[in-house]
Amino acid sequence: MRIRITLKKSPIGYPEDQKATLRALKLNKLNATREIDATPCIIGMINKVRHLLEIKEVNNG
């Protein structure tokens, strides 16, 4: 399964570990979007910062 994540809220004022998680997801600007495979590791990272993200499931075909 693939998911599309978009950074919708600025991480300013949030803890440094959440900012580091966004950098690891390569979401470094507002409205930056990535389409990635939903592995357990990635899902854990997304859950940590989901209050800053918009998440959508992408059809595989």
PyMOL Python script that loads the backbone (N, CA, C, O; Angstrom):
from pymol import cmd

cmd.read_pdbstr("""\
ATOM      1  N   MET A   1       0.847  -1.186   0.000  1.00  0.00           N
ATOM      2  CA  MET A   1       0.000   0.000   0.000  1.00  0.00           C
ATOM      3  C   MET A   1       0.887   1.242   0.000  1.00  0.00           C
ATOM      4  O   MET A   1       1.899   1.301   0.697  1.00  0.00           O
ATOM      5  N   ARG A   2       0.490   2.220  -0.786  1.00  0.00           N
ATOM      6  CA  ARG A   2       1.211   3.486  -0.835  1.00  0.00           C
ATOM      7  C   ARG A   2       0.330   4.575  -0.251  1.00  0.00           C
ATOM      8  O   ARG A   2      -0.895   4.532  -0.363  1.00  0.00           O
ATOM      9  N   ILE A   3       0.968   5.545   0.371  1.00  0.00           N
ATOM     10  CA  ILE A   3       0.238   6.675   0.940  1.00  0.00           C
ATOM     11  C   ILE A   3       0.893   7.975   0.477  1.00  0.00           C
ATOM     12  O   ILE A   3       2.089   8.028   0.189  1.00  0.00           O
ATOM     13  N   ARG A   4       0.074   9.011   0.418  1.00  0.00           N
ATOM     14  CA  ARG A   4       0.548  10.348   0.055  1.00  0.00           C
ATOM     15  C   ARG A   4       0.449  11.211   1.303  1.00  0.00           C
ATOM     16  O   ARG A   4      -0.623  11.350   1.893  1.00  0.00           O
ATOM     17  N   ILE A   5       1.586  11.793   1.703  1.00  0.00           N
ATOM     18  CA  ILE A   5       1.608  12.647   2.889  1.00  0.00           C
ATOM     19  C   ILE A   5       1.999  14.063   2.474  1.00  0.00           C
ATOM     20  O   ILE A   5       2.880  14.263   1.638  1.00  0.00           O
ATOM     21  N   THR A   6       1.331  15.027   3.073  1.00  0.00           N
ATOM     22  CA  THR A   6       1.566  16.437   2.774  1.00  0.00           C
ATOM     23  C   THR A   6       1.726  17.190   4.090  1.00  0.00           C
ATOM     24  O   THR A   6       0.915  17.031   5.003  1.00  0.00           O
ATOM     25  N   LEU A   7       2.768  18.007   4.188  1.00  0.00           N
ATOM     26  CA  LEU A   7       2.976  18.835   5.376  1.00  0.00           C
ATOM     27  C   LEU A   7       2.026  20.025   5.306  1.00  0.00           C
ATOM     28  O   LEU A   7       2.163  20.887   4.437  1.00  0.00           O
ATOM     29  N   LYS A   8       1.064  20.069   6.226  1.00  0.00           N
ATOM     30  CA  LYS A   8       0.032  21.105   6.204  1.00  0.00           C
ATOM     31  C   LYS A   8       0.167  22.142   7.309  1.00  0.00           C
ATOM     32  O   LYS A   8      -0.483  23.186   7.259  1.00  0.00           O
ATOM     33  N   LYS A   9       1.005  21.868   8.310  1.00  0.00           N
ATOM     34  CA  LYS A   9       1.145  22.795   9.427  1.00  0.00           C
ATOM     35  C   LYS A   9       2.621  22.942   9.754  1.00  0.00           C
ATOM     36  O   LYS A   9       3.362  21.960   9.724  1.00  0.00           O
ATOM     37  N   SER A  10       3.051  24.132  10.061  1.00  0.00           N
ATOM     38  CA  SER A  10       4.456  24.397  10.361  1.00  0.00           C
ATOM     39  C   SER A  10       4.886  23.723  11.657  1.00  0.00           C
ATOM     40  O   SER A  10       4.140  23.718  12.636  1.00  0.00           O
ATOM     41  N   PRO A  11       6.095  23.151  11.666  1.00  0.00           N
ATOM     42  CA  PRO A  11       6.594  22.515  12.891  1.00  0.00           C
ATOM     43  C   PRO A  11       7.203  23.499  13.892  1.00  0.00           C
ATOM     44  O   PRO A  11       7.718  23.079  14.929  1.00  0.00           O
ATOM     45  N   ILE A  12       7.152  24.790  13.601  1.00  0.00           N
ATOM     46  CA  ILE A  12       7.698  25.782  14.527  1.00  0.00           C
ATOM     47  C   ILE A  12       6.924  25.705  15.844  1.00  0.00           C
ATOM     48  O   ILE A  12       5.693  25.717  15.857  1.00  0.00           O
ATOM     49  N   GLY A  13       7.659  25.628  16.938  1.00  0.00           N
ATOM     50  CA  GLY A  13       7.045  25.552  18.250  1.00  0.00           C
ATOM     51  C   GLY A  13       6.814  24.134  18.734  1.00  0.00           C
ATOM     52  O   GLY A  13       6.333  23.932  19.849  1.00  0.00           O
ATOM     53  N   TYR A  14       7.149  23.146  17.913  1.00  0.00           N
ATOM     54  CA  TYR A  14       7.014  21.748  18.301  1.00  0.00           C
ATOM     55  C   TYR A  14       8.383  21.203  18.687  1.00  0.00           C
ATOM     56  O   TYR A  14       9.400  21.794  18.323  1.00  0.00           O
ATOM     57  N   PRO A  15       8.435  20.085  19.420  1.00  0.00           N
ATOM     58  CA  PRO A  15       9.718  19.544  19.885  1.00  0.00           C
ATOM     59  C   PRO A  15      10.667  19.188  18.740  1.00  0.00           C
ATOM     60  O   PRO A  15      10.235  18.895  17.626  1.00  0.00           O
ATOM     61  N   GLU A  16      11.956  19.219  19.035  1.00  0.00           N
ATOM     62  CA  GLU A  16      12.987  18.963  18.023  1.00  0.00           C
ATOM     63  C   GLU A  16      12.873  17.550  17.451  1.00  0.00           C
ATOM     64  O   GLU A  16      13.183  17.343  16.278  1.00  0.00           O
ATOM     65  N   ASP A  17      12.440  16.581  18.245  1.00  0.00           N
ATOM     66  CA  ASP A  17      12.336  15.222  17.701  1.00  0.00           C
ATOM     67  C   ASP A  17      11.253  15.131  16.631  1.00  0.00           C
ATOM     68  O   ASP A  17      11.371  14.322  15.711  1.00  0.00           O
ATOM     69  N   GLN A  18      10.205  15.940  16.731  1.00  0.00           N
ATOM     70  CA  GLN A  18       9.184  15.958  15.684  1.00  0.00           C
ATOM     71  C   GLN A  18       9.718  16.630  14.421  1.00  0.00           C
ATOM     72  O   GLN A  18       9.405  16.198  13.312  1.00  0.00           O
ATOM     73  N   LYS A  19      10.513  17.674  14.577  1.00  0.00           N
ATOM     74  CA  LYS A  19      11.143  18.317  13.418  1.00  0.00           C
ATOM     75  C   LYS A  19      12.089  17.354  12.721  1.00  0.00           C
ATOM     76  O   LYS A  19      12.158  17.322  11.492  1.00  0.00           O
ATOM     77  N   ALA A  20      12.823  16.566  13.512  1.00  0.00           N
ATOM     78  CA  ALA A  20      13.742  15.578  12.944  1.00  0.00           C
ATOM     79  C   ALA A  20      12.979  14.494  12.188  1.00  0.00           C
ATOM     80  O   ALA A  20      13.445  14.007  11.158  1.00  0.00           O
ATOM     81  N   THR A  21      11.818  14.118  12.693  1.00  0.00           N
ATOM     82  CA  THR A  21      10.993  13.125  12.010  1.00  0.00           C
ATOM     83  C   THR A  21      10.529  13.652  10.657  1.00  0.00           C
ATOM     84  O   THR A  21      10.527  12.913   9.672  1.00  0.00           O
ATOM     85  N   LEU A  22      10.136  14.920  10.601  1.00  0.00           N
ATOM     86  CA  LEU A  22       9.730  15.517   9.324  1.00  0.00           C
ATOM     87  C   LEU A  22      10.904  15.577   8.352  1.00  0.00           C
ATOM     88  O   LEU A  22      10.730  15.342   7.156  1.00  0.00           O
ATOM     89  N   ARG A  23      12.099  15.890   8.853  1.00  0.00           N
ATOM     90  CA  ARG A  23      13.279  15.893   7.975  1.00  0.00           C
ATOM     91  C   ARG A  23      13.551  14.488   7.440  1.00  0.00           C
ATOM     92  O   ARG A  23      13.906  14.327   6.273  1.00  0.00           O
ATOM     93  N   ALA A  24      13.388  13.478   8.284  1.00  0.00           N
ATOM     94  CA  ALA A  24      13.607  12.095   7.851  1.00  0.00           C
ATOM     95  C   ALA A  24      12.577  11.671   6.797  1.00  0.00           C
ATOM     96  O   ALA A  24      12.876  10.863   5.918  1.00  0.00           O
ATOM     97  N   LEU A  25      11.372  12.221   6.894  1.00  0.00           N
ATOM     98  CA  LEU A  25      10.339  11.952   5.886  1.00  0.00           C
ATOM     99  C   LEU A  25      10.513  12.827   4.645  1.00  0.00           C
ATOM    100  O   LEU A  25       9.752  12.704   3.686  1.00  0.00           O
ATOM    101  N   LYS A  26      11.512  13.709   4.665  1.00  0.00           N
ATOM    102  CA  LYS A  26      11.805  14.642   3.569  1.00  0.00           C
ATOM    103  C   LYS A  26      10.645  15.594   3.296  1.00  0.00           C
ATOM    104  O   LYS A  26      10.315  15.889   2.148  1.00  0.00           O
ATOM    105  N   LEU A  27      10.034  16.067   4.389  1.00  0.00           N
ATOM    106  CA  LEU A  27       8.984  17.083   4.307  1.00  0.00           C
ATOM    107  C   LEU A  27       9.529  18.347   4.969  1.00  0.00           C
ATOM    108  O   LEU A  27       9.355  18.542   6.172  1.00  0.00           O
ATOM    109  N   ASN A  28      10.184  19.201   4.194  1.00  0.00           N
ATOM    110  CA  ASN A  28      10.880  20.335   4.787  1.00  0.00           C
ATOM    111  C   ASN A  28      10.249  21.688   4.462  1.00  0.00           C
ATOM    112  O   ASN A  28      10.749  22.717   4.917  1.00  0.00           O
ATOM    113  N   LYS A  29       9.174  21.713   3.696  1.00  0.00           N
ATOM    114  CA  LYS A  29       8.481  22.969   3.408  1.00  0.00           C
ATOM    115  C   LYS A  29       6.983  22.724   3.496  1.00  0.00           C
ATOM    116  O   LYS A  29       6.517  21.602   3.295  1.00  0.00           O
ATOM    117  N   LEU A  30       6.236  23.768   3.794  1.00  0.00           N
ATOM    118  CA  LEU A  30       4.783  23.642   3.823  1.00  0.00           C
ATOM    119  C   LEU A  30       4.287  23.199   2.456  1.00  0.00           C
ATOM    120  O   LEU A  30       4.805  23.628   1.425  1.00  0.00           O
ATOM    121  N   ASN A  31       3.286  22.341   2.459  1.00  0.00           N
ATOM    122  CA  ASN A  31       2.676  21.760   1.267  1.00  0.00           C
ATOM    123  C   ASN A  31       3.603  20.839   0.488  1.00  0.00           C
ATOM    124  O   ASN A  31       3.286  20.464  -0.641  1.00  0.00           O
ATOM    125  N   ALA A  32       4.747  20.465   1.069  1.00  0.00           N
ATOM    126  CA  ALA A  32       5.601  19.454   0.455  1.00  0.00           C
ATOM    127  C   ALA A  32       4.853  18.128   0.507  1.00  0.00           C
ATOM    128  O   ALA A  32       4.278  17.779   1.538  1.00  0.00           O
ATOM    129  N   THR A  33       4.860  17.386  -0.602  1.00  0.00           N
ATOM    130  CA  THR A  33       4.122  16.134  -0.707  1.00  0.00           C
ATOM    131  C   THR A  33       5.051  15.015  -1.130  1.00  0.00           C
ATOM    132  O   THR A  33       5.917  15.202  -1.985  1.00  0.00           O
ATOM    133  N   ARG A  34       4.867  13.838  -0.521  1.00  0.00           N
ATOM    134  CA  ARG A  34       5.607  12.633  -0.909  1.00  0.00           C
ATOM    135  C   ARG A  34       4.648  11.478  -0.982  1.00  0.00           C
ATOM    136  O   ARG A  34       3.689  11.389  -0.215  1.00  0.00           O
ATOM    137  N   GLU A  35       4.921  10.595  -1.916  1.00  0.00           N
ATOM    138  CA  GLU A  35       4.164   9.356  -2.029  1.00  0.00           C
ATOM    139  C   GLU A  35       5.124   8.225  -1.696  1.00  0.00           C
ATOM    140  O   GLU A  35       6.120   8.027  -2.393  1.00  0.00           O
ATOM    141  N   ILE A  36       4.828   7.478  -0.630  1.00  0.00           N
ATOM    142  CA  ILE A  36       5.756   6.462  -0.142  1.00  0.00           C
ATOM    143  C   ILE A  36       5.019   5.185   0.229  1.00  0.00           C
ATOM    144  O   ILE A  36       3.808   5.192   0.449  1.00  0.00           O
ATOM    145  N   ASP A  37       5.777   4.078   0.295  1.00  0.00           N
ATOM    146  CA  ASP A  37       5.222   2.800   0.742  1.00  0.00           C
ATOM    147  C   ASP A  37       4.947   2.865   2.237  1.00  0.00           C
ATOM    148  O   ASP A  37       5.719   3.447   2.998  1.00  0.00           O
ATOM    149  N   ALA A  38       3.842   2.263   2.645  1.00  0.00           N
ATOM    150  CA  ALA A  38       3.430   2.290   4.049  1.00  0.00           C
ATOM    151  C   ALA A  38       4.040   1.096   4.787  1.00  0.00           C
ATOM    152  O   ALA A  38       3.363   0.096   5.024  1.00  0.00           O
ATOM    153  N   THR A  39       5.308   1.204   5.145  1.00  0.00           N
ATOM    154  CA  THR A  39       5.962   0.177   5.942  1.00  0.00           C
ATOM    155  C   THR A  39       5.699   0.473   7.424  1.00  0.00           C
ATOM    156  O   THR A  39       5.329   1.597   7.764  1.00  0.00           O
ATOM    157  N   PRO A  40       5.882  -0.503   8.302  1.00  0.00           N
ATOM    158  CA  PRO A  40       5.662  -0.243   9.739  1.00  0.00           C
ATOM    159  C   PRO A  40       6.511   0.910  10.271  1.00  0.00           C
ATOM    160  O   PRO A  40       6.045   1.679  11.112  1.00  0.00           O
ATOM    161  N   CYS A  41       7.741   1.039   9.795  1.00  0.00           N
ATOM    162  CA  CYS A  41       8.613   2.133  10.229  1.00  0.00           C
ATOM    163  C   CYS A  41       8.047   3.487   9.810  1.00  0.00           C
ATOM    164  O   CYS A  41       7.975   4.413  10.619  1.00  0.00           O
ATOM    165  N   ILE A  42       7.652   3.597   8.563  1.00  0.00           N
ATOM    166  CA  ILE A  42       7.102   4.851   8.038  1.00  0.00           C
ATOM    167  C   ILE A  42       5.792   5.199   8.750  1.00  0.00           C
ATOM    168  O   ILE A  42       5.558   6.362   9.081  1.00  0.00           O
ATOM    169  N   ILE A  43       4.947   4.208   8.985  1.00  0.00           N
ATOM    170  CA  ILE A  43       3.675   4.461   9.669  1.00  0.00           C
ATOM    171  C   ILE A  43       3.924   4.988  11.079  1.00  0.00           C
ATOM    172  O   ILE A  43       3.209   5.878  11.541  1.00  0.00           O
ATOM    173  N   GLY A  44       4.932   4.447  11.768  1.00  0.00           N
ATOM    174  CA  GLY A  44       5.280   4.948  13.092  1.00  0.00           C
ATOM    175  C   GLY A  44       5.734   6.388  13.055  1.00  0.00           C
ATOM    176  O   GLY A  44       5.366   7.179  13.923  1.00  0.00           O
ATOM    177  N   MET A  45       6.540   6.742  12.047  1.00  0.00           N
ATOM    178  CA  MET A  45       6.999   8.122  11.905  1.00  0.00           C
ATOM    179  C   MET A  45       5.824   9.055  11.629  1.00  0.00           C
ATOM    180  O   MET A  45       5.741  10.146  12.192  1.00  0.00           O
ATOM    181  N   ILE A  46       4.922   8.619  10.761  1.00  0.00           N
ATOM    182  CA  ILE A  46       3.751   9.437  10.418  1.00  0.00           C
ATOM    183  C   ILE A  46       2.866   9.635  11.642  1.00  0.00           C
ATOM    184  O   ILE A  46       2.364  10.736  11.866  1.00  0.00           O
ATOM    185  N   ASN A  47       2.664   8.584  12.439  1.00  0.00           N
ATOM    186  CA  ASN A  47       1.830   8.705  13.634  1.00  0.00           C
ATOM    187  C   ASN A  47       2.403   9.719  14.617  1.00  0.00           C
ATOM    188  O   ASN A  47       1.652  10.385  15.330  1.00  0.00           O
ATOM    189  N   LYS A  48       3.722   9.839  14.661  1.00  0.00           N
ATOM    190  CA  LYS A  48       4.362  10.769  15.595  1.00  0.00           C
ATOM    191  C   LYS A  48       4.051  12.231  15.241  1.00  0.00           C
ATOM    192  O   LYS A  48       3.957  13.075  16.132  1.00  0.00           O
ATOM    193  N   VAL A  49       3.893  12.529  13.958  1.00  0.00           N
ATOM    194  CA  VAL A  49       3.681  13.924  13.521  1.00  0.00           C
ATOM    195  C   VAL A  49       2.377  14.086  12.731  1.00  0.00           C
ATOM    196  O   VAL A  49       2.252  15.016  11.935  1.00  0.00           O
ATOM    197  N   ARG A  50       1.414  13.195  12.943  1.00  0.00           N
ATOM    198  CA  ARG A  50       0.212  13.242  12.117  1.00  0.00           C
ATOM    199  C   ARG A  50      -0.617  14.505  12.320  1.00  0.00           C
ATOM    200  O   ARG A  50      -1.426  14.854  11.460  1.00  0.00           O
ATOM    201  N   HIS A  51      -0.430  15.197  13.448  1.00  0.00           N
ATOM    202  CA  HIS A  51      -1.146  16.453  13.686  1.00  0.00           C
ATOM    203  C   HIS A  51      -0.651  17.569  12.750  1.00  0.00           C
ATOM    204  O   HIS A  51      -1.286  18.620  12.655  1.00  0.00           O
ATOM    205  N   LEU A  52       0.472  17.346  12.065  1.00  0.00           N
ATOM    206  CA  LEU A  52       1.021  18.325  11.128  1.00  0.00           C
ATOM    207  C   LEU A  52       0.782  17.928   9.671  1.00  0.00           C
ATOM    208  O   LEU A  52       1.064  18.712   8.765  1.00  0.00           O
ATOM    209  N   LEU A  53       0.269  16.724   9.438  1.00  0.00           N
ATOM    210  CA  LEU A  53       0.200  16.159   8.096  1.00  0.00           C
ATOM    211  C   LEU A  53      -1.225  15.976   7.604  1.00  0.00           C
ATOM    212  O   LEU A  53      -2.178  15.927   8.382  1.00  0.00           O
ATOM    213  N   GLU A  54      -1.336  15.878   6.279  1.00  0.00           N
ATOM    214  CA  GLU A  54      -2.553  15.387   5.621  1.00  0.00           C
ATOM    215  C   GLU A  54      -2.156  14.057   4.994  1.00  0.00           C
ATOM    216  O   GLU A  54      -1.155  13.984   4.281  1.00  0.00           O
ATOM    217  N   ILE A  55      -2.922  13.014   5.250  1.00  0.00           N
ATOM    218  CA  ILE A  55      -2.554  11.663   4.825  1.00  0.00           C
ATOM    219  C   ILE A  55      -3.663  11.107   3.953  1.00  0.00           C
ATOM    220  O   ILE A  55      -4.838  11.167   4.315  1.00  0.00           O
ATOM    221  N   LYS A  56      -3.281  10.555   2.782  1.00  0.00           N
ATOM    222  CA  LYS A  56      -4.244   9.938   1.868  1.00  0.00           C
ATOM    223  C   LYS A  56      -3.698   8.625   1.366  1.00  0.00           C
ATOM    224  O   LYS A  56      -2.500   8.497   1.110  1.00  0.00           O
ATOM    225  N   GLU A  57      -4.567   7.652   1.225  1.00  0.00           N
ATOM    226  CA  GLU A  57      -4.181   6.371   0.638  1.00  0.00           C
ATOM    227  C   GLU A  57      -4.236   6.512  -0.879  1.00  0.00           C
ATOM    228  O   GLU A  57      -5.139   7.148  -1.423  1.00  0.00           O
ATOM    229  N   VAL A  58      -3.263   5.912  -1.551  1.00  0.00           N
ATOM    230  CA  VAL A  58      -3.164   6.012  -3.013  1.00  0.00           C
ATOM    231  C   VAL A  58      -3.491   4.656  -3.613  1.00  0.00           C
ATOM    232  O   VAL A  58      -3.015   3.627  -3.135  1.00  0.00           O
ATOM    233  N   ASN A  59      -4.308   4.655  -4.666  1.00  0.00           N
ATOM    234  CA  ASN A  59      -4.614   3.408  -5.369  1.00  0.00           C
ATOM    235  C   ASN A  59      -3.383   2.907  -6.103  1.00  0.00           C
ATOM    236  O   ASN A  59      -2.615   3.700  -6.648  1.00  0.00           O
ATOM    237  N   ASN A  60      -3.193   1.597  -6.120  1.00  0.00           N
ATOM    238  CA  ASN A  60      -2.014   1.013  -6.746  1.00  0.00           C
ATOM    239  C   ASN A  60      -2.221   0.732  -8.237  1.00  0.00           C
ATOM    240  O   ASN A  60      -1.334   0.151  -8.862  1.00  0.00           O
ATOM    241  N   GLY A  61      -3.294   1.098  -8.801  1.00  0.00           N
ATOM    242  CA  GLY A  61      -3.471   0.772 -10.198  1.00  0.00           C
ATOM    243  C   GLY A  61      -4.394   1.677 -10.849  1.00  0.00           C
ATOM    244  O   GLY A  61      -4.656   1.538 -12.044  1.00  0.00           O
TER     245      GLY A  61
END
""", "prot")
cmd.dss("prot")
cmd.show_as("cartoon", "prot")
cmd.util.cbc("prot")
cmd.orient("prot")
